[in-house]
Amino acid sequence: MVGLSNHLSDAEILISRREKVINDTVLLFKNSDPGMYAGRQGSTKGRIQDRIDKFSEMIKNVLSRLS
């Protein structure tokens, strides 16, 4: 995923917080419009960028938390 690849320099932190990454990813999918991450809403450049941005923001939130 592009949203994750933007944070490869933080790989060790993300690995240590993998449960939080998984849980927050599940919440992101559940709280998003149905089909957003399955591409059912279309795959225009803007929608793809929106999906990348939302996932990247979730990763940034995981990284900003203290442990």
TALIN-V608122 format. One record per backbone hydrogen bond with DSSP energy under -1.0 kcal/mol. CO is the residue of the C=O (numbers start at 1). NH is the residue of the N-H. If there is no record, write none. Layout:
# TALIN-V608122
CO:NH, CO:NH
This chain:
# TALIN-V608122
1:5, 2:6, 4:7, 5:8, 7:10, 8:11, 10:14, 11:15, 12:16, 13:17, 15:18, 17:21, 18:22, 19:23, 20:24, 21:25, 22:26, 23:27, 24:28, 25:29, 26:30, 27:31, 33:36, 35:40, 39:42, 44:48, 45:49, 46:50, 47:51, 48:52, 49:53, 50:54, 51:55, 52:56, 53:57, 54:58, 55:59, 56:60, 57:61, 58:62, 59:63, 60:64
